[in-house]
């Protein structure tokens, strides 16, 4: 009886593993789902660097792929007076701003996008 229960448990585990592998093959295994189209890029209207006297570097946790980077960039670029660009290798974001920023100014939109600002360094 005990052996039959163990075999049933092992069969259930194998079945779940097969479904999981099948799903990864079909949809991809990226954190954001590679089968999803990347979000449309939010473009900054004013790209004159001299209009952005304040520069900050954000360290963001949770960015793993280009879709993650695009979501963080879009969250910040959609705010008036900000221009953001993500460096995925460093998991950092260069944010140029027309006005001085505080932690809450950047952590809220990044948090709403599903990521966490760990540190902010500014000039």
N, C-alpha and C positions, 0 to 999 in steps of 0.2 A: 504494500500500500504506500509506504514512504517513497519507494523508488518511482512509483507512478506519479506522485505529486511533484517530485523533483523533475521528472521528464516533462510534465505539463508546464512547469515554470520555465524550464529551458526552452521549450517550444514557443512559449509566449515571448520570451526575450528575443529569440531569433526572428520571429515574425515582426516584432516592432523594429528590429534592426534593419530588416529587409525593406520595410516601408520607409524608414528614414533614409536609407541609401537611395532608394528609388526617387524620393522627393528631391534629394540633393542633385541627382543626375538630371532630373527634369527641370528644376528651377534654379539651380546654382546654390552655392553654399556661402555666398557673401553675407556680411552682416546686414546689409540693406536689401538683399535679394537682387542678384544680377539680372533676373528676368524682368525687373521693373525698369522702365525707361528713366533715365536720370531726370531730376527736376529741371525745369527751364531756368537758365541762368538769369539772375537779376543783375542788370547792368547799371553801373554808376554813371550818372549824367555828367558830373564834373570830374574829369580826370587830370586836372591841373594840380600837381603835387604842392605847389606853393599856396594853394587855398586850404591845405590841411596842415596847420602848424603843430598839431599834437599827434605823436606816434606812440602806439602801445603794442606790446607783444603779449598775446594771450596764449597760455598753455591750456589745451582743451583735451579732456579725457573722453574716450569713446569713438574717436574718428579712426576708421580702419580702411576705408576705401574712398574712391573718388566721389561716390554718391554722398557719403558722409561729409566730405569736404565741401561739396556743392551746397548741401543743406545749411552748413554753418555759414558759408559765405553769403548765401541768399538771406539768411536771417539778419545778418549785420548790414549787408548792402541795401536792404529794404528800409533801413532807418535813415532818416534825413541827416545829412552831414557826416556820414561814415562811408569809408571805403575800405573794404577788407579783402585780403588775399591769404589763402591757406597754404601752408607748407606741410603736406601730409607726412613727409619723412620725419619731421621734428614734432609733429602734432601741435603745431603752433599756428597762430593767426596774426598777421601783421594788420593792425587796424590804424588807419589814418582818420583823424577827426578834426572837424572845424572848431570844436569847443572842447574844453577839458571834460574828461569822463571819470565816472566813479565805477566801482565794482558792479553795483546793481544795474548800471546803464548797459553793460555788455553781458552780464551773467544771465539776466532774464531772457533776452531773445535767444541766446545760445541754449539755455535750459529748455525753453519752449520748443526748440528744434530737436531736443532729445539728448543733449550733450552737457558736459559739466566743465565749467571754467575752473581750473585748478589754481592758476596764478595769473596775475596781470602785472606787467612791467611797463612803465611809461616814462616818457621824457617830459 
